[in-house]
Amino acid sequence: MALPVREQMKYWGIAAAVLLLLLWWLGNVILPFLLGGGIAYMLDPLADRLERLGLGRAAATTVITVVALLLFVVLALLVIPTLVSQAAGLIESAPKIAANLQRFLTERFPDLVEEGSTVRRSLAGIGETIQSKGGELLNTVLASVSGLVNIVVLFVIVPVVAFYLLLDWDNMVAKVDALLPRDHAPTIRRLASEIDDTLAAFVRGQGTVCLILGVYYAGALMLAGLQFGLVVGAIAGFLTFIPYVGALVGGGLAIGLALFQFWGDWWWILLVWAIFQSGQFIEGNILTPKLVGDSVGLHPVWLLFALSAFGTVFGFVGLLVAVPLAAALGVIVRYGLQQYRHSTLYRGATEDPDDPDGGTI
């Protein structure tokens, strides 16, 4: 005999509360394991495909690990130093950029930035703030990464965790499935499948879109001769997972820098604009339909709320789990609404259960 709904809600509520408490309490301790689990989840389809080609699970995992390590070494030697250097240069140039903007506005709109005006004071402070705070942030990040513990975490623990989770992924899924409550196993499997489809479409698909666009923007802007093109392209690509935000932030930053660098050479400014326009066309008409699809089910507002809420409560770990939990909660809420529409609470005691619209008015 199944437990009453009230008892089930109590037990599941306690389990959810314990999970959230562990996330908050453990904090950065579980960070490498979350990173390793996320990497294993993203690479599992590739391992399954290699298995279908005839490789064993261990061999497929080894091939993926070796290729990933080679790619990481190439990035560490060629891309990351340049990216850090350009980011530091952009932060250091912030006061000069703000001064150029002030001079431009003074020449074109003298009444807007007259001596002592709010706009003038704001522009004077923006560059200094970015320089001081940005420099502090960059120094903090570099100092933390240079620490022995963080080096061990990033370069040893995460790859090891990812390797073993990827190796045993199918076995872990089977063991979790065997522990499901028998009365609700079919429903839980269906919900888990929908959550997996959402995450696969968003995390894997949108992650691939971000990577492709980041490489495209960075390479095209550097070929166009834009200063700090690599860091601007990386920012635009990283923020692409939030619809329109990557294009708006990256495009605005790139065109703003191009106006100062190429002022008077309008063709170069137009070229920078065309780079982001073509990127948006490729994303909207080719990449997103092919890699993400139309059934992701994660509204941008819901995604922003999840990132803000979990990031505020749980810190960086919260940012990592925000998207998976947002996807899971979205699927569960849709399932709850579906159950509600089939309940007597929604239809009423006299409604026809076969009427999908709940009767006519």
C-alpha positions as CSV (number, residue, x, y, z in Angstrom):
1,M,0.0,0.0,0.0
2,A,1.4,3.4,-1.1
3,L,2.1,6.1,1.5
4,P,-0.5,8.9,1.7
5,V,0.4,12.0,-0.3
6,R,0.9,14.0,2.9
7,E,3.5,11.5,4.2
8,Q,5.3,11.5,0.8
9,M,5.4,15.3,0.7
10,K,6.9,15.3,4.1
11,Y,9.7,12.9,3.3
12,W,10.5,14.5,-0.1
13,G,10.5,17.9,1.5
14,I,13.0,16.8,4.2
15,A,15.2,15.3,1.4
16,A,15.2,18.6,-0.5
17,A,15.9,20.6,2.6
18,V,18.9,18.3,3.5
19,L,20.2,18.7,-0.1
20,L,20.0,22.5,0.0
21,L,21.6,22.6,3.5
22,L,24.5,20.4,2.3
23,L,25.1,22.8,-0.7
24,W,25.2,25.7,1.7
25,W,27.3,24.0,4.4
26,L,29.9,22.3,2.2
27,G,30.2,25.2,-0.2
28,N,33.5,25.1,-2.1
29,V,34.4,21.7,-0.7
30,I,32.0,20.1,-3.3
31,L,33.1,22.5,-6.1
32,P,35.5,20.0,-7.8
33,F,33.0,17.2,-7.6
34,L,30.3,19.4,-9.1
35,L,32.7,20.4,-11.9
36,G,33.7,16.8,-12.5
37,G,30.1,15.7,-12.5
38,G,29.2,18.4,-15.0
39,I,32.0,17.5,-17.3
40,A,31.1,13.8,-17.1
41,Y,27.5,14.6,-17.9
42,M,28.4,16.6,-20.9
43,L,30.8,14.0,-22.3
44,D,28.6,10.9,-21.6
45,P,26.9,11.0,-25.1
46,L,30.3,11.1,-26.7
47,A,31.4,8.1,-24.7
48,D,28.2,6.3,-25.7
49,R,28.9,7.0,-29.4
50,L,32.4,5.7,-29.1
51,E,31.0,2.6,-27.5
52,R,28.7,2.1,-30.4
53,L,31.7,2.3,-32.7
54,G,33.2,-0.7,-30.9
55,L,35.3,0.7,-28.1
56,G,34.8,-0.4,-24.5
57,R,33.7,2.0,-21.9
58,A,37.2,2.2,-20.4
59,A,38.8,2.8,-23.8
60,A,36.3,5.4,-24.8
61,T,36.8,7.3,-21.5
62,T,40.6,7.1,-21.9
63,V,40.4,8.5,-25.5
64,I,38.1,11.4,-24.4
65,T,40.4,12.2,-21.4
66,V,43.6,12.3,-23.5
67,V,42.0,14.5,-26.2
68,A,40.6,16.8,-23.5
69,L,44.0,17.1,-21.8
70,L,45.7,17.9,-25.0
71,L,43.2,20.6,-25.8
72,F,43.6,22.1,-22.3
73,V,47.4,22.2,-22.7
74,V,47.0,24.0,-26.0
75,L,44.6,26.5,-24.5
76,A,46.9,27.0,-21.5
77,L,49.9,27.7,-23.6
78,L,48.4,29.7,-26.4
79,V,45.0,31.3,-25.5
80,I,44.8,31.8,-21.7
81,P,47.9,34.0,-21.4
82,T,46.7,36.3,-24.2
83,L,43.2,36.4,-22.7
84,V,44.5,37.4,-19.3
85,S,46.9,40.0,-20.7
86,Q,44.1,41.6,-22.8
87,A,41.7,41.6,-19.8
88,A,44.3,43.3,-17.7
89,G,45.0,45.8,-20.5
90,L,41.3,46.6,-20.9
91,I,41.0,47.3,-17.2
92,E,44.1,49.5,-17.2
93,S,42.8,51.4,-20.3
94,A,39.4,52.1,-18.7
95,P,40.3,55.6,-17.5
96,K,41.7,56.6,-20.9
97,I,38.5,55.2,-22.6
98,A,36.3,57.2,-20.2
99,A,38.4,60.3,-20.9
100,N,38.0,59.8,-24.6
101,L,34.3,59.4,-24.3
102,Q,34.1,62.6,-22.2
103,R,36.1,64.5,-24.8
104,F,33.9,63.1,-27.6
105,L,30.7,64.2,-25.8
106,T,32.2,67.6,-25.0
107,E,33.0,68.3,-28.6
108,R,29.7,67.0,-30.0
109,F,27.3,67.9,-27.1
110,P,28.9,70.7,-25.0
111,D,25.8,71.4,-23.0
112,L,25.5,67.7,-21.9
113,V,28.9,67.5,-20.2
114,E,29.4,71.1,-19.0
115,E,31.8,71.6,-16.0
116,G,30.3,70.1,-12.9
117,S,27.5,68.2,-14.6
118,T,26.4,64.8,-13.4
119,V,27.4,63.2,-16.6
120,R,30.9,64.6,-16.5
121,R,31.4,63.5,-12.9
122,S,30.0,60.0,-13.6
123,L,32.3,59.6,-16.6
124,A,35.3,60.7,-14.6
125,G,34.6,58.1,-11.9
126,I,33.7,55.2,-14.1
127,G,37.1,54.6,-15.5
128,E,38.8,54.9,-12.1
129,T,36.3,52.6,-10.5
130,I,36.8,49.9,-13.2
131,Q,40.6,50.3,-13.0
132,S,40.7,49.9,-9.2
133,K,38.0,47.3,-8.7
134,G,38.8,45.4,-11.9
135,G,42.5,45.3,-10.9
136,E,41.6,44.1,-7.5
137,L,39.4,41.4,-8.9
138,L,42.0,40.2,-11.4
139,N,44.7,40.2,-8.8
140,T,42.4,38.2,-6.4
141,V,41.6,35.7,-9.1
142,L,45.2,35.2,-10.1
143,A,46.3,35.0,-6.5
144,S,43.7,32.4,-5.7
145,V,44.5,30.3,-8.8
146,S,48.2,30.4,-7.9
147,G,47.5,28.9,-4.5
148,L,48.7,25.3,-4.1
149,V,45.3,24.0,-3.0
150,N,43.4,25.5,-5.9
151,I,46.0,24.2,-8.4
152,V,45.5,20.7,-7.0
153,V,41.7,21.1,-7.1
154,L,41.6,22.5,-10.7
155,F,44.3,20.3,-12.3
156,V,44.1,17.1,-10.4
157,I,40.9,16.5,-8.6
158,V,38.5,17.7,-11.3
159,P,39.9,15.6,-14.1
160,V,40.1,12.5,-11.8
161,V,36.5,13.0,-10.7
162,A,35.4,13.5,-14.2
163,F,37.2,10.4,-15.5
164,Y,35.8,8.0,-12.9
165,L,32.3,9.5,-13.1
166,L,32.4,9.2,-16.9
167,L,33.7,5.6,-16.6
168,D,30.9,4.5,-14.3
169,W,28.1,6.8,-15.5
170,D,25.8,4.1,-16.8
171,N,26.3,1.9,-13.8
172,M,25.5,4.8,-11.4
173,V,22.3,5.6,-13.4
174,A,21.3,1.9,-13.1
175,K,21.9,1.9,-9.4
176,V,19.9,5.0,-8.8
177,D,17.1,3.6,-10.9
178,A,17.1,0.5,-8.7
179,L,16.6,2.6,-5.6
180,L,13.5,4.4,-6.9
181,P,10.3,3.8,-5.0
182,R,8.5,1.2,-7.0
183,D,5.1,2.8,-6.9
184,H,6.4,6.0,-8.5
185,A,9.3,4.7,-10.5
186,P,7.6,5.2,-14.0
187,T,6.7,8.8,-13.2
188,I,10.1,9.6,-11.8
189,R,11.8,8.0,-14.9
190,R,9.5,10.1,-17.2
191,L,10.3,13.3,-15.3
192,A,14.0,12.5,-15.2
193,S,13.9,11.9,-19.0
194,E,12.3,15.3,-19.5
195,I,14.9,16.9,-17.2
196,D,17.7,15.2,-19.1
197,D,16.3,16.3,-22.5
198,T,16.1,19.9,-21.2
199,L,19.6,19.8,-19.8
200,A,21.0,18.1,-22.9
201,A,19.4,20.8,-25.2
202,F,20.5,23.7,-23.0
203,V,23.8,22.7,-21.3
204,R,25.3,20.7,-24.1
205,G,23.6,22.5,-27.0
206,Q,23.9,26.0,-25.7
207,G,27.4,25.3,-24.4
208,T,28.5,24.3,-27.9
209,V,26.8,27.5,-29.3
210,C,28.7,29.6,-26.7
211,L,32.0,28.0,-27.7
212,I,31.5,28.4,-31.4
213,L,30.3,32.0,-31.2
214,G,33.1,32.9,-28.7
215,V,35.8,31.5,-31.0
216,Y,34.1,33.3,-34.0
217,Y,33.8,36.6,-32.3
218,A,37.3,36.5,-30.8
219,G,39.0,35.4,-34.1
220,A,37.0,37.8,-36.3
221,L,37.6,40.8,-34.0
222,M,41.3,40.1,-33.7
223,L,41.6,39.8,-37.5
224,A,39.7,43.1,-37.8
225,G,42.5,44.7,-35.6
226,L,40.2,45.6,-32.7
227,Q,42.1,46.1,-29.5
228,F,41.1,43.6,-26.8
229,G,39.2,41.6,-29.5
230,L,40.0,38.3,-27.8
231,V,38.6,39.3,-24.4
232,V,35.5,41.0,-26.0
233,G,34.8,37.8,-28.0
234,A,35.2,35.6,-24.9
235,I,32.8,37.8,-23.0
236,A,30.3,37.7,-25.8
237,G,30.5,34.0,-26.3
238,F,30.3,33.3,-22.5
239,L,27.2,35.4,-22.1
240,T,25.4,33.9,-25.1
241,F,23.8,31.2,-22.9
242,I,21.5,34.0,-21.8
243,P,19.5,35.0,-24.9
244,Y,20.3,38.4,-26.4
245,V,22.6,39.3,-23.4
246,G,25.8,38.1,-25.1
247,A,25.1,40.0,-28.3
248,L,24.1,43.2,-26.5
249,V,27.0,43.3,-24.1
250,G,29.6,42.0,-26.5
251,G,28.4,44.0,-29.4
252,G,28.0,47.2,-27.4
253,L,31.5,46.8,-25.9
254,A,33.1,46.0,-29.3
255,I,31.4,48.8,-31.2
256,G,32.2,51.2,-28.4
257,L,35.9,50.3,-28.5
258,A,35.8,50.5,-32.3
259,L,34.4,54.0,-32.2
260,F,37.4,55.2,-30.2
261,Q,40.0,53.1,-32.1
262,F,38.7,53.6,-35.7
263,W,36.9,57.0,-35.4
264,G,36.8,58.4,-38.9
265,D,37.5,55.0,-40.5
266,W,33.8,54.1,-40.8
267,W,34.4,50.9,-42.8
268,W,36.2,49.3,-39.8
269,I,33.5,50.3,-37.5
270,L,31.0,48.9,-39.9
271,L,33.0,45.7,-40.1
272,V,32.9,45.3,-36.3
273,W,29.1,45.8,-36.4
274,A,28.8,43.3,-39.3
275,I,30.8,40.7,-37.3
276,F,28.1,40.7,-34.5
277,Q,25.3,40.9,-37.0
278,S,26.6,37.8,-38.9
279,G,27.1,36.0,-35.5
280,Q,23.5,36.7,-34.5
281,F,22.3,35.4,-37.9
282,I,24.4,32.2,-37.6
283,E,23.2,31.7,-34.1
284,G,19.5,32.3,-34.8
285,N,19.2,30.4,-38.1
286,I,21.8,27.7,-37.9
287,L,23.4,27.0,-34.5
288,T,20.5,27.3,-32.1
289,P,17.9,25.4,-34.2
290,K,20.4,22.6,-34.9
291,L,22.1,22.3,-31.5
292,V,19.5,23.5,-29.0
293,G,16.1,23.1,-30.6
294,D,12.8,24.8,-29.7
295,S,11.8,22.7,-26.7
296,V,14.3,23.8,-24.1
297,G,11.7,25.1,-21.7
298,L,14.0,27.6,-19.9
299,H,12.7,31.1,-20.2
300,P,15.4,33.8,-20.0
301,V,13.7,35.5,-17.0
302,W,13.5,32.2,-15.1
303,L,17.2,31.5,-15.9
304,L,18.3,34.9,-14.7
305,F,16.3,34.5,-11.5
306,A,17.8,31.1,-10.8
307,L,21.3,32.4,-11.4
308,S,20.7,35.4,-9.1
309,A,18.9,33.4,-6.3
310,F,21.3,30.4,-6.2
311,G,24.4,32.6,-6.7
312,T,23.4,34.9,-3.8
313,V,22.6,32.0,-1.4
314,F,25.2,29.5,-2.3
315,G,27.9,31.6,-4.0
316,F,29.9,30.1,-6.9
317,V,28.6,26.6,-6.2
318,G,25.1,28.0,-6.6
319,L,25.9,29.4,-10.0
320,L,27.0,26.0,-11.1
321,V,23.9,24.2,-9.9
322,A,21.5,27.0,-10.9
323,V,20.9,25.8,-14.5
324,P,20.4,22.1,-13.7
325,L,18.1,22.9,-10.7
326,A,16.2,25.5,-12.8
327,A,15.6,22.9,-15.5
328,A,14.5,20.3,-13.0
329,L,12.2,22.7,-11.2
330,G,10.7,23.8,-14.5
331,V,9.9,20.2,-15.5
332,I,8.4,19.5,-12.1
333,V,6.3,22.7,-12.2
334,R,5.0,21.8,-15.6
335,Y,4.1,18.3,-14.4
336,G,2.4,19.8,-11.3
337,L,0.3,22.1,-13.5
338,Q,-0.6,19.2,-15.8
339,Q,-1.8,17.2,-12.7
340,Y,-3.7,20.3,-11.5
341,R,-5.6,20.7,-14.8
342,H,-6.7,17.0,-14.4
343,S,-7.8,17.4,-10.8
344,T,-11.2,18.1,-9.4
345,L,-9.7,21.3,-7.8
346,Y,-9.4,22.7,-11.3
347,R,-12.3,21.0,-13.1
348,G,-14.7,21.0,-10.3
349,A,-16.8,18.1,-9.1
350,T,-19.3,18.3,-12.1
351,E,-16.8,18.8,-14.9
352,D,-16.6,16.3,-17.7
353,P,-13.2,14.6,-17.3
354,D,-12.9,14.0,-21.1
355,D,-13.2,17.8,-21.8
356,P,-9.7,19.2,-22.1
357,D,-10.8,22.8,-21.9
358,G,-12.8,22.4,-18.7
359,G,-16.2,23.0,-20.4
360,T,-17.6,26.0,-22.0
361,I,-18.7,29.3,-20.5
